Structures are given as C-alpha cells and as structure tokens.
Amino acid sequence: KIALGAVLKAFIQYDSSGTWKSVATLTAAGKRSYYLPVVPHRCDHFRVRIEATGEWALHSLAIEYYAGSALH
C-alpha cells in the first residue's frame, strides 16, 4: 500500500551492467494498493530496485517466467 502523495520509482539493472534504468514511477492518488508491472527485456539476469518517498509497504512480489526459443 502507498499513502496519499507518496512517490515510488522502480529501476532495473540488466546482466550486472552497473547501470540502473528507470522503468516505472507511481504517484499515489490515495492510500490503497497499486499494481506496478515491470517487464524486463531478454537478458541473462536482472535486478530490481525500488525507491520511494513517503509512506509505503510492499506486500507482494511475483515473477511470471516463460521459456522462449533461442531465436525469440
């Protein structure tokens, strides 16, 4: 949940590159739960970082994984 006026930013780092890319920003319009999808591009591994100002709490984190072919 995120309190009114809080700002949450999500960043992603691909393959230990050292560079964090901003992928989502959320400004809360009210105290409630939000869904914030972060869709990484194809890579060997990735890391996600969440930064926020204001009151917030992470209640769930889920990953959906799909195996693709070597070409796509």
C-alpha positions in Angstrom: 0.0 0.0 0.0 1.1 3.5 -0.7 -0.1 6.6 1.2 -1.6 9.7 -0.4 1.2 11.8 -2.1 3.9 9.1 -1.8 6.1 8.6 -4.9 7.5 5.2 -5.8 10.2 4.6 -8.5 11.3 1.3 -9.9 14.6 0.7 -11.6 16.1 -2.3 -13.3 19.7 -3.4 -14.0 20.4 -6.0 -16.7 23.3 -8.5 -16.6 25.2 -6.7 -13.8 25.9 -3.8 -16.2 26.2 -1.3 -13.3 23.6 1.0 -15.0 20.1 1.4 -13.4 17.3 2.1 -15.9 14.1 3.8 -14.6 11.1 1.6 -15.7 8.2 3.0 -13.6 7.1 5.9 -11.5 4.0 5.9 -9.4 2.5 8.9 -7.5 -0.3 7.8 -5.2 -3.6 9.4 -5.6 -4.9 7.8 -2.4 -4.0 5.3 0.2 -4.6 1.9 -1.5 -2.9 -1.0 -3.2 -1.4 -0.5 -6.7 -0.2 -2.9 -9.4 3.1 -1.8 -10.8 4.2 -4.1 -13.7 7.9 -4.2 -14.5 8.6 -6.1 -17.8 12.3 -6.8 -18.4 13.7 -7.4 -21.8 15.5 -10.6 -22.7 18.7 -11.0 -20.6 20.7 -13.5 -18.6 19.7 -12.0 -15.3 18.4 -8.7 -13.9 18.0 -6.8 -10.6 15.1 -4.6 -9.5 15.5 -1.6 -7.1 12.6 0.3 -5.6 12.9 3.8 -4.2 10.2 5.8 -2.5 9.4 9.0 -0.6 6.5 8.9 1.8 4.8 6.0 3.5 4.6 2.7 1.6 4.7 -1.0 2.2 5.5 -4.0 -0.1 3.0 -6.8 0.5 3.7 -9.0 -2.5 6.2 -9.5 -5.3 5.6 -12.0 -8.1 7.5 -13.2 -11.1 6.0 -14.8 -14.2 8.6 -16.7 -16.2 8.1 -18.0 -19.8 10.8 -20.0 -21.6 11.3 -18.9 -25.2 13.1 -20.3 -28.2 16.8 -19.5 -28.9 15.6 -17.1 -31.7 12.8 -15.2 -30.0 
